[in-house]
Every structure is written in C-alpha cells, then in structure tokens.
Amino acid sequence: MKLMGLLALFVVSVVLAATCAHAMGVHRWLVNDDPPAKSAPSPDAMKNPKYSPAGYNITPLSPVKIDELAKKLTKEEADVILAKGTERAFCGNLLDNHKDGVYVCKLCGLPLFSSDAKFNSGTGWPSFFQPFAKGHVATHEDKSHGMVRDEILCARCTAHLGHVFDDGPKPTGLRFCLNSASLTFIEKGQELPAESRPIATETAYFAGGCFWGVEDRFEQLPGVVDAVSGYMGGSKENPTYRDVCGHDTGHAETVRIVFDPAVVTYRQLLEKFFKFHDPTQLNRQGPDVGDQYRSAIFTSSEEQAKQAAAFIAEQQKIDRFKNRTIVTQIVDAKKAGKFWEAEEYHQDYHAKHGGHCALPED
C-alpha cells in the first residue's frame, strides 16, 4: 500500500509539472480556428503619428511590421498573443513577480503596466488596476464562447493581452487580467530597450492671441505630442484667468507645445504659428485687445532663439509683411518665468465645445 501511495503521488506530480510546463499554452477551446484578420492602417494613420500623454509613439503598426515582430515569438507565445489564447491559471511566470519595474508588450515593447498597479486578485493571472499610461491599452468587445467580455490589446501592435473586468480595487475598480505570455518584465534600474522608451521630444512656447484656437491648430499638426493652454511672461505666481484678464500680471495667453523633432521641425512650427495668427497686431488679435493677447515666442534654447530671430527677419521681407512691422517678441523662456497651465475648462476648448476664437486661415 505504501508503494502504491508513492506511485500515485509520483503520477500527480508529473501531471502537475506537465500542466505548468505548458503554462504558455492555451485552452484550445478558447482559441478561434481562424487567426484574427489584420487590417492595414489608413494612410492618414501612417502620415500622422499618434502619441500618448506619456510621450510614447503609439501609432498602430502595419501588418508587415507585426508579422516581422511575430517571428521572435515561441509557438506558445504566439498562441496567446496572435491567436487570442489564454494560459493556464497559476502557471504564468509573472504571476508571483513582486519586483519593482514595468511590464512591456512581448511583441512590440510598449510599456503596458507598472508594478505599482499590480495586485493579487487570487484569480491565477497577473492583475493590475490601471495601465501604465492612457492610450497604451485598447479594449475590444469579445463575444466569443457565449460570453460578452472586454478584451484588452496592446494599442500599438494589437497583441492580445487578456481581459478587463469591473471587480478590481480602488481607485479604478478595474481588474486587468493578463497573460504572462503577453508581457516582458523589465526591473527598475535596468536599461529599457529602444522600443520601450518614450520619444525624444522638445518643447516650444507660442503666444498668439486667444489660446483656444492656437492650441487647437497645433494639436492637429502631425508631430505635436501635446499642446496645453496657459500663461507665461508675467510676474504673478499661479495666476488665474481672472488675474490675467485684469492686465496687471503681464502674462500672455500661451500654448506649450511638446513635439517630436523627428516628425516636425521647430522651423515648421514657426511657419504654422505665423499662419495661425497676425504677428503685426500689437497687444491684440482681431477683436481681442490687451497685452495678454500679444504675439510672443518664448524660446527653450539658444538654437530656438536663433531660428526664431532669423525666421522673423526673413518674414519681414516677404510680400505679406513688407509694408507692416512684425511685432512678435522673442523672449528666453527661462527669463520669462514659469509656464502656468490654465484652468481645466480652457484645455481642449474646441474639442469640448466645437468652436474657438476666430483665426486666420492656415
């Protein structure tokens, strides 16, 4: 009897080992017979890079690029990432990982979740209550297998990650349930590979009248990562809109532009800025009158200052301005003081309300 007991224990151990040895495999009844169809991104998507607020390029990858990246996957990883499979519970290699770091997409390297959002859900799969950054994780309604669930995918390469449920902890109340096979963990202190880093951006500041319209126009320019309305060039700390409208603080309504110099150059931003407003109007733009509406360029570097000065000198000679004086100020951003973000109701005004102050046609 003792021998039979040992034999039974051995068999159970072998079965359990085999189960977790196939942790990267899938429940075959959860895999569609046909692989998911791939649709090519539109020409506009290819011409207009998409960025996350965290400064990452999240432009959808082309099917050709996805196929190229997929060559590095093992069969077990491909079953999950490409064929939307699910690894067995309690067998994923990242389930019990408690180190500090970031979890990136196994296929394209985009950061998806951070260790500070990981929690023990008791479900058998790595769980997080929020993504690494807004826009990095996409959702898709999954009606397979007689259920309606929210599938989660990498926003850049559409790699299948798992599903999200509304039974998570505060502050989001969400549980992002992940397959370890879809993720690569990079411990804090380790160097991030190039595909997992934010893009190298530069910052520019432009004041050209009401910031609603200037912000809206710049946001539509390919290569602009972020555009924020605010106040700059004045003396008061943390000014409000009411303060600035009183014309006592010296601030100009300014838009901070974070841009990708690999896509749009500072020169191109200057060209657009001069189309977005009239640089010959002193302390006004159209019906808006006051020093807060002055035309100004707050430069972040010596190179920006040189380019801005050369550009204005060049513009002064063209037909559009040869009989009018350009009054745009060029001010060192450090000397101008801190850029103060405007109140929330000023941000993305056009998107919220469908209109903004009148601007010249660009």
C-alpha positions in Angstrom: 0.0 0.0 0.0 2.9 2.3 0.8 4.4 1.7 -2.6 1.1 2.3 -4.4 0.7 5.6 -2.5 4.2 6.7 -3.6 3.4 5.7 -7.2 0.2 7.7 -7.1 2.0 10.8 -5.7 4.6 10.5 -8.5 1.9 10.4 -11.2 0.2 13.5 -9.7 3.5 15.3 -9.6 4.2 14.5 -13.2 0.8 15.7 -14.3 1.1 19.0 -12.4 4.6 19.5 -13.8 3.3 18.9 -17.3 0.5 21.3 -16.7 2.8 24.2 -15.8 5.3 23.2 -18.4 2.5 24.2 -20.8 1.8 27.3 -19.0 2.4 29.3 -22.1 -0.1 27.1 -24.0 -3.8 27.8 -24.4 -7.1 26.2 -23.6 -7.7 25.0 -27.2 -11.4 25.5 -26.8 -10.7 29.2 -26.2 -8.8 29.7 -29.5 -10.5 30.6 -32.7 -9.9 28.2 -35.5 -9.1 31.1 -37.8 -6.4 33.7 -36.9 -7.7 37.3 -36.4 -7.9 39.3 -39.6 -5.4 42.1 -39.9 -6.4 45.4 -41.4 -3.8 47.9 -42.7 -3.8 51.3 -41.0 -5.1 54.1 -43.1 -2.7 56.4 -45.0 -3.6 59.2 -42.5 -2.5 57.0 -39.6 0.8 56.4 -41.3 1.3 60.1 -42.0 0.1 61.3 -38.6 1.9 59.7 -35.7 -0.2 59.1 -32.6 1.3 59.8 -29.2 0.2 59.0 -25.7 0.2 61.7 -23.0 3.3 60.0 -21.5 5.3 60.8 -24.7 5.2 57.4 -26.4 4.6 56.8 -30.1 1.5 54.6 -30.1 0.9 54.8 -33.9 -0.6 51.4 -35.0 2.0 49.2 -36.6 1.5 47.9 -40.1 0.6 44.2 -40.7 4.1 43.8 -42.3 5.8 45.1 -39.1 3.6 42.9 -36.9 4.5 39.9 -39.0 8.2 40.7 -38.7 8.0 41.1 -34.9 6.0 37.9 -34.6 8.9 35.8 -35.9 10.6 36.1 -32.5 7.7 34.5 -30.6 7.7 30.9 -29.5 4.7 28.8 -30.5 3.2 29.1 -27.1 3.6 32.9 -27.0 2.1 33.1 -30.5 -0.9 31.0 -29.4 -1.7 33.7 -26.8 -0.6 36.9 -28.4 -1.7 36.3 -32.0 -4.4 33.6 -31.7 -6.0 35.2 -28.6 -5.4 32.2 -26.3 -5.3 32.0 -22.5 -2.6 30.5 -20.5 -3.5 28.1 -17.6 -4.3 29.7 -14.3 -1.5 29.9 -11.7 1.2 28.8 -14.2 2.3 32.2 -15.7 5.8 33.1 -14.9 4.9 36.7 -13.9 2.0 35.8 -11.5 4.2 35.9 -8.4 6.6 38.6 -9.5 6.8 41.2 -6.8 9.8 43.2 -8.1 9.6 46.9 -9.0 9.6 47.6 -12.7 7.5 47.9 -15.8 5.6 45.2 -17.8 6.0 45.8 -21.6 4.4 44.2 -24.6 6.1 41.0 -25.5 5.6 41.8 -29.2 6.4 45.5 -29.7 7.9 46.6 -26.3 5.3 49.3 -25.5 5.1 49.8 -21.7 1.6 48.5 -20.6 1.5 48.2 -16.9 3.6 49.2 -13.9 4.4 47.2 -10.8 2.8 49.8 -8.6 -0.6 49.0 -10.1 -0.2 45.2 -9.7 -2.3 43.4 -7.0 -3.1 39.8 -6.0 -6.5 39.1 -7.4 -6.5 35.4 -6.5 -7.6 34.5 -10.0 -4.3 32.9 -11.1 -3.3 35.5 -13.6 -1.2 38.7 -13.2 -3.7 41.5 -12.3 -3.4 45.3 -12.5 -5.9 48.1 -11.6 -4.7 50.5 -14.3 -2.5 50.7 -17.4 1.0 52.3 -17.5 -0.4 55.3 -19.4 -3.5 56.5 -21.1 -3.8 55.2 -24.6 -1.4 52.3 -24.2 -4.0 49.6 -23.8 -7.0 49.3 -26.1 -10.3 47.4 -25.5 -12.4 45.3 -27.9 -15.7 43.7 -27.3 -15.3 39.9 -27.2 -18.4 37.9 -27.8 -16.7 34.5 -28.3 -17.7 31.3 -26.4 -21.1 32.5 -25.4 -19.8 35.4 -23.3 -19.5 39.2 -23.6 -16.2 40.4 -22.3 -13.8 43.3 -22.8 -10.7 42.0 -24.4 -7.5 44.1 -23.9 -4.9 44.6 -26.5 -1.6 46.5 -26.9 -2.7 49.7 -28.6 0.4 49.8 -30.8 0.6 46.3 -32.2 -2.8 44.7 -31.2 -1.2 41.9 -29.3 -3.8 40.0 -27.2 -3.2 40.7 -23.5 -6.2 39.3 -21.7 -9.5 40.8 -20.5 -10.6 43.6 -18.1 -13.3 43.3 -15.5 -15.0 45.8 -13.2 -14.3 43.9 -9.9 -10.9 45.4 -9.2 -9.7 47.6 -6.2 -9.8 51.3 -5.8 -9.1 53.8 -7.2 -10.3 52.5 -10.6 -12.4 49.5 -9.6 -10.9 47.6 -12.6 -9.1 44.3 -12.9 -6.9 44.0 -15.9 -6.3 40.2 -16.1 -3.2 39.5 -18.1 -1.4 36.5 -19.7 2.3 36.4 -18.6 3.0 35.2 -22.2 2.0 38.6 -23.5 4.4 40.5 -21.2 8.1 41.1 -20.7 9.1 42.4 -17.3 11.9 45.0 -17.0 13.1 45.5 -13.5 13.6 49.0 -12.1 17.2 50.1 -12.7 17.6 48.0 -15.9 18.0 49.9 -19.1 14.9 50.0 -21.2 15.3 48.8 -24.8 14.7 51.5 -27.5 11.2 50.3 -28.3 10.2 50.7 -24.7 11.4 54.3 -24.3 9.4 57.5 -24.8 10.3 59.5 -27.8 12.9 62.3 -27.5 10.8 65.5 -27.5 11.4 69.2 -27.5 9.3 72.0 -26.0 8.2 75.3 -27.6 6.0 78.1 -26.3 3.9 80.4 -28.6 1.6 83.3 -27.6 -0.7 84.5 -30.4 -3.9 85.8 -29.1 -6.7 83.6 -27.6 -5.0 80.3 -26.7 -8.1 78.3 -27.5 -7.6 78.5 -31.2 -3.8 78.4 -31.2 -3.9 75.2 -29.1 -6.4 73.6 -31.4 -4.5 74.3 -34.5 -1.2 73.0 -33.1 -2.9 69.8 -31.8 -3.8 69.0 -35.4 -0.3 69.2 -36.6 1.5 65.8 -37.2 4.4 65.5 -34.8 2.9 67.5 -32.0 2.7 65.3 -28.9 0.8 67.6 -26.6 -0.5 71.2 -26.6 -1.5 72.9 -23.4 -3.0 76.4 -22.8 -1.5 78.5 -20.1 0.0 81.8 -19.0 3.6 82.9 -19.4 5.8 86.0 -19.3 4.2 87.6 -16.2 5.1 88.3 -12.6 2.3 86.7 -10.5 2.7 83.2 -9.1 0.0 80.8 -10.2 -2.2 83.3 -12.0 -5.9 82.7 -12.7 -7.7 83.7 -15.9 -9.4 86.5 -14.0 -5.9 87.7 -12.9 -4.6 87.7 -16.4 -7.7 89.4 -17.8 -7.1 92.3 -15.3 -3.9 93.1 -17.3 -1.9 93.6 -14.1 0.2 90.4 -14.2 2.0 90.8 -17.5 1.1 87.3 -18.6 0.4 86.3 -22.2 -2.1 83.6 -23.2 0.5 81.0 -24.3 0.4 77.5 -25.6 3.1 75.0 -24.6 3.9 72.6 -27.4 5.7 69.3 -26.9 6.8 68.0 -30.3 8.7 65.2 -31.9 11.5 66.8 -33.9 11.9 63.6 -36.0 8.4 64.4 -37.4 8.1 68.2 -37.3 10.9 70.7 -37.0 10.9 73.9 -35.0 11.1 75.9 -38.2 7.8 74.2 -39.3 6.2 75.2 -36.0 7.3 78.8 -36.6 5.8 78.7 -40.1 2.5 77.4 -38.8 2.4 79.9 -35.9 2.7 82.8 -38.4 -0.3 81.3 -40.3 -2.3 80.8 -37.1 -2.2 84.5 -36.1 -1.3 88.0 -37.3 2.1 88.9 -35.9 1.8 92.6 -36.9 -1.0 93.3 -34.4 0.3 94.9 -31.2 -1.3 93.7 -28.0 -4.3 92.3 -29.7 -5.6 89.7 -32.1 -8.7 90.7 -34.0 -11.4 91.7 -31.5 -9.4 90.6 -28.5 -7.5 93.6 -27.1 -4.9 93.6 -24.3 -1.3 92.7 -23.5 -2.4 89.1 -22.7 -3.1 88.7 -26.5 0.3 89.9 -27.6 2.4 87.9 -30.1 5.4 86.3 -28.4 7.8 83.3 -28.8 9.3 82.0 -25.6 12.4 80.1 -26.6 13.6 77.0 -24.8 17.2 77.1 -26.1 19.7 79.3 -27.9 19.1 77.3 -31.1 15.4 78.1 -30.9 16.2 81.8 -30.3 18.4 81.9 -33.4 15.9 80.2 -35.5 13.1 82.5 -34.4 15.1 85.7 -35.0 16.2 84.5 -38.4 12.6 83.5 -39.3 11.1 86.8 -38.3 13.8 88.7 -40.3 13.1 86.5 -43.3 9.3 87.0 -43.0 9.6 90.8 -42.7 10.9 90.8 -46.3 8.1 88.8 -47.9 5.2 90.5 -49.6 2.8 89.7 -46.8 4.7 91.8 -44.3 7.0 94.1 -46.2 4.6 97.0 -45.6 3.7 96.0 -42.0 6.0 95.6 -39.0 6.2 92.3 -37.2 5.8 92.9 -33.5 6.3 89.4 -32.3 8.5 89.3 -29.1 11.3 86.7 -28.7 11.9 86.0 -25.1 14.1 83.5 -23.3 11.7 81.1 -21.6 13.9 81.0 -18.5 13.7 84.8 -18.2 10.0 84.8 -18.9 9.4 82.7 -15.8 7.3 79.6 -15.3 4.6 78.4 -17.7 1.4 78.2 -15.7 -1.2 75.8 -17.0 -4.6 77.4 -17.5 -7.7 76.2 -15.7 -9.1 72.9 -17.0 -12.1 74.4 -18.7 -9.6 76.2 -21.1 -7.9 73.0 -22.2 -9.1 71.4 -25.4 -11.8 74.0 -25.7 -12.5 73.3 -29.4 -12.9 69.6 -28.7 -15.3 70.3 -25.8 -17.4 73.0 -27.4 -16.8 72.7 -31.2 -15.5 76.3 -31.6 -12.9 78.8 -30.6 -11.8 82.4 -31.3 -11.5 83.3 -34.9 -8.1 82.7 -36.5 -6.6 83.4 -39.9 -7.0 80.7 -42.5 -3.9 78.4 -42.5 
